[in-house]
Each structure stands twice: as structure tokens, then as C-alpha cells.
């Protein structure tokens, strides 16, 4: 049971860790006056390079321009089959501020 649970949970949590890292890297790399579309295009390329293909940037992120750069809200759910007709639903949320990134 424990092994099955680990196998079901590990990939989504690993992918979310990579998604967080790429959001932060993109916010650091882009200039403070970057548009939302530039950010999302850059992030889409980063997702492709890291083989994150089960989620799309436009579906999981909301970016807004604020003083000091972009503000990004990540919010999405993933459902993973567990056994028989039982699925696990995982929710991932995090906020990012370009002004606080170095």
C-alpha cells in the first residue's frame, strides 16, 4: 500500500517542484518591465525543456503587472489514479513576486 501511494504521489510533487523553480528562474531572467505574454512564452519554453507537458502555462498561472515587476499566482489540481475507481486529487498553490526575486 505504501509503495503504491509513493508511486502515485511522487511524479506530481516532483513536477511541481520543477514548475516552481522555473517560475522563479523566469522571473529573475526577465526584465522588470516584461509583459505577461513574454513571461508566459518564456515559461512555456522552460516547461518544454523540462518535459512538463501535462499542464499548460495559461491553465495554471495568472500573471499581473504590479509596481516592481510581475505578480504570479500558481493554482492547479492533478488527479492521479490510485486503485480501482479511487483517485488522489492534489492541489498546488503558490504566489510569486518578481520584486522579491534576485
CORVENTA-V147139 format. One record per backbone hydrogen bond with DSSP energy under -0.5 kcal/mol. NH is the residue of the N-H (numbers start at 1). CO is the residue of the C=O. If there is no record, write none. Layout:
nh/co
NH/CO
NH/CO
This chain:
nh/co
5/1
6/2
7/3
8/4
9/5
10/6
11/7
13/9
14/10
15/11
16/12
17/13
18/14
19/15
20/16
21/17
22/18
23/19
24/20
25/21
26/22
27/23
28/24
29/25
30/26
34/31
39/35
40/36
41/37
42/38
43/39
44/40
45/41
46/42
47/43
48/44
49/45
50/46
51/48
52/47
53/51
59/56
60/56
60/57
61/57
62/73
64/71
66/69
69/66
71/64
72/96
73/62
74/72
74/94
75/60
76/92
78/90
80/78
80/88
82/86
83/86
86/83
88/80
90/78
90/88
92/76
94/74
96/72
98/70
100/97
101/98
